[in-house]
């Protein structure tokens, strides 16, 4: 809990407009066991978040950052003015 509070405090002091979700993938993968998805209102907020995280134990001590995959939601659909099929509910 203290580590979570330190992470939130550090990132919140540096940027706003970011959210995260955590996925446990250990039972599906041996290469990557945990995934954290960050969403940011804009590129600057994301940039400030990553800079803030690099200054915490989260970055190097508790986790090995394997990849940073940066993308935009529905980018292709927005660019070409077509309907996006990103979320499917059955």
Rosetta constraint file for C-alpha pairs under 8 A:
AtomPair CA 1 CA 5 HARMONIC 6.18 0.50
AtomPair CA 2 CA 6 HARMONIC 6.13 0.50
AtomPair CA 3 CA 7 HARMONIC 6.15 0.50
AtomPair CA 4 CA 8 HARMONIC 6.19 0.50
AtomPair CA 5 CA 9 HARMONIC 5.90 0.50
AtomPair CA 6 CA 10 HARMONIC 5.94 0.50
AtomPair CA 7 CA 11 HARMONIC 6.10 0.50
AtomPair CA 7 CA 53 HARMONIC 7.41 0.50
AtomPair CA 7 CA 56 HARMONIC 7.03 0.50
AtomPair CA 7 CA 58 HARMONIC 7.32 0.50
AtomPair CA 8 CA 12 HARMONIC 5.68 0.50
AtomPair CA 9 CA 13 HARMONIC 6.05 0.50
AtomPair CA 10 CA 14 HARMONIC 6.65 0.50
AtomPair CA 10 CA 52 HARMONIC 6.39 0.50
AtomPair CA 10 CA 53 HARMONIC 7.54 0.50
AtomPair CA 10 CA 56 HARMONIC 7.72 0.50
AtomPair CA 11 CA 15 HARMONIC 6.15 0.50
AtomPair CA 11 CA 49 HARMONIC 5.75 0.50
AtomPair CA 11 CA 52 HARMONIC 5.42 0.50
AtomPair CA 11 CA 53 HARMONIC 6.58 0.50
AtomPair CA 12 CA 16 HARMONIC 6.14 0.50
AtomPair CA 14 CA 48 HARMONIC 6.25 0.50
AtomPair CA 14 CA 49 HARMONIC 6.81 0.50
AtomPair CA 14 CA 52 HARMONIC 6.35 0.50
AtomPair CA 15 CA 45 HARMONIC 5.71 0.50
AtomPair CA 15 CA 48 HARMONIC 5.81 0.50
AtomPair CA 15 CA 49 HARMONIC 6.07 0.50
AtomPair CA 16 CA 45 HARMONIC 6.39 0.50
AtomPair CA 17 CA 40 HARMONIC 5.68 0.50
AtomPair CA 17 CA 41 HARMONIC 5.27 0.50
AtomPair CA 17 CA 42 HARMONIC 7.87 0.50
AtomPair CA 17 CA 45 HARMONIC 6.44 0.50
AtomPair CA 18 CA 38 HARMONIC 6.83 0.50
AtomPair CA 18 CA 39 HARMONIC 5.51 0.50
AtomPair CA 18 CA 40 HARMONIC 4.29 0.50
AtomPair CA 18 CA 41 HARMONIC 6.41 0.50
AtomPair CA 18 CA 45 HARMONIC 6.77 0.50
AtomPair CA 18 CA 46 HARMONIC 7.07 0.50
AtomPair CA 18 CA 49 HARMONIC 7.71 0.50
AtomPair CA 19 CA 38 HARMONIC 5.67 0.50
AtomPair CA 19 CA 39 HARMONIC 5.15 0.50
AtomPair CA 19 CA 40 HARMONIC 6.46 0.50
AtomPair CA 20 CA 36 HARMONIC 6.59 0.50
AtomPair CA 20 CA 37 HARMONIC 5.41 0.50
AtomPair CA 20 CA 38 HARMONIC 4.34 0.50
AtomPair CA 20 CA 39 HARMONIC 6.10 0.50
AtomPair CA 21 CA 36 HARMONIC 5.63 0.50
AtomPair CA 21 CA 37 HARMONIC 5.18 0.50
AtomPair CA 21 CA 38 HARMONIC 6.62 0.50
AtomPair CA 22 CA 34 HARMONIC 7.33 0.50
AtomPair CA 22 CA 35 HARMONIC 5.81 0.50
AtomPair CA 22 CA 36 HARMONIC 4.44 0.50
AtomPair CA 22 CA 37 HARMONIC 6.36 0.50
AtomPair CA 23 CA 34 HARMONIC 5.79 0.50
AtomPair CA 23 CA 35 HARMONIC 4.99 0.50
AtomPair CA 23 CA 36 HARMONIC 6.18 0.50
AtomPair CA 24 CA 33 HARMONIC 6.23 0.50
AtomPair CA 24 CA 34 HARMONIC 4.71 0.50
AtomPair CA 24 CA 35 HARMONIC 6.43 0.50
AtomPair CA 25 CA 29 HARMONIC 6.00 0.50
AtomPair CA 25 CA 32 HARMONIC 6.95 0.50
AtomPair CA 25 CA 33 HARMONIC 4.79 0.50
AtomPair CA 25 CA 34 HARMONIC 5.36 0.50
AtomPair CA 25 CA 35 HARMONIC 6.98 0.50
AtomPair CA 26 CA 30 HARMONIC 6.31 0.50
AtomPair CA 26 CA 32 HARMONIC 7.01 0.50
AtomPair CA 26 CA 33 HARMONIC 4.04 0.50
AtomPair CA 26 CA 34 HARMONIC 6.56 0.50
AtomPair CA 27 CA 33 HARMONIC 7.70 0.50
AtomPair CA 29 CA 33 HARMONIC 6.14 0.50
AtomPair CA 32 CA 66 HARMONIC 7.70 0.50
AtomPair CA 39 CA 46 HARMONIC 7.64 0.50
AtomPair CA 40 CA 45 HARMONIC 5.95 0.50
AtomPair CA 40 CA 46 HARMONIC 5.44 0.50
AtomPair CA 41 CA 45 HARMONIC 6.59 0.50
AtomPair CA 41 CA 46 HARMONIC 7.82 0.50
AtomPair CA 42 CA 46 HARMONIC 6.57 0.50
AtomPair CA 43 CA 47 HARMONIC 6.10 0.50
AtomPair CA 44 CA 48 HARMONIC 6.16 0.50
AtomPair CA 45 CA 49 HARMONIC 6.15 0.50
AtomPair CA 46 CA 50 HARMONIC 6.27 0.50
AtomPair CA 47 CA 51 HARMONIC 6.30 0.50
AtomPair CA 48 CA 52 HARMONIC 6.13 0.50
AtomPair CA 49 CA 53 HARMONIC 6.15 0.50
AtomPair CA 50 CA 54 HARMONIC 6.23 0.50
AtomPair CA 51 CA 55 HARMONIC 6.94 0.50
AtomPair CA 52 CA 56 HARMONIC 7.16 0.50
AtomPair CA 53 CA 58 HARMONIC 6.68 0.50
AtomPair CA 53 CA 59 HARMONIC 6.02 0.50
AtomPair CA 54 CA 58 HARMONIC 7.64 0.50
AtomPair CA 54 CA 59 HARMONIC 5.35 0.50
AtomPair CA 54 CA 60 HARMONIC 7.74 0.50
AtomPair CA 55 CA 59 HARMONIC 7.42 0.50
AtomPair CA 56 CA 60 HARMONIC 7.90 0.50
AtomPair CA 57 CA 61 HARMONIC 5.03 0.50
AtomPair CA 57 CA 62 HARMONIC 6.20 0.50
AtomPair CA 58 CA 62 HARMONIC 5.17 0.50
AtomPair CA 58 CA 63 HARMONIC 6.11 0.50
AtomPair CA 59 CA 63 HARMONIC 5.91 0.50
AtomPair CA 59 CA 64 HARMONIC 6.94 0.50
AtomPair CA 59 CA 65 HARMONIC 6.79 0.50
AtomPair CA 60 CA 64 HARMONIC 5.92 0.50
AtomPair CA 60 CA 65 HARMONIC 7.41 0.50
AtomPair CA 71 CA 75 HARMONIC 7.96 0.50
AtomPair CA 74 CA 78 HARMONIC 6.10 0.50
AtomPair CA 74 CA 84 HARMONIC 6.06 0.50
AtomPair CA 74 CA 86 HARMONIC 7.06 0.50
AtomPair CA 75 CA 79 HARMONIC 6.07 0.50
AtomPair CA 76 CA 80 HARMONIC 6.21 0.50
AtomPair CA 77 CA 81 HARMONIC 5.53 0.50
AtomPair CA 77 CA 82 HARMONIC 4.82 0.50
AtomPair CA 77 CA 83 HARMONIC 6.00 0.50
AtomPair CA 77 CA 84 HARMONIC 5.31 0.50
AtomPair CA 78 CA 82 HARMONIC 6.73 0.50
AtomPair CA 78 CA 84 HARMONIC 7.95 0.50
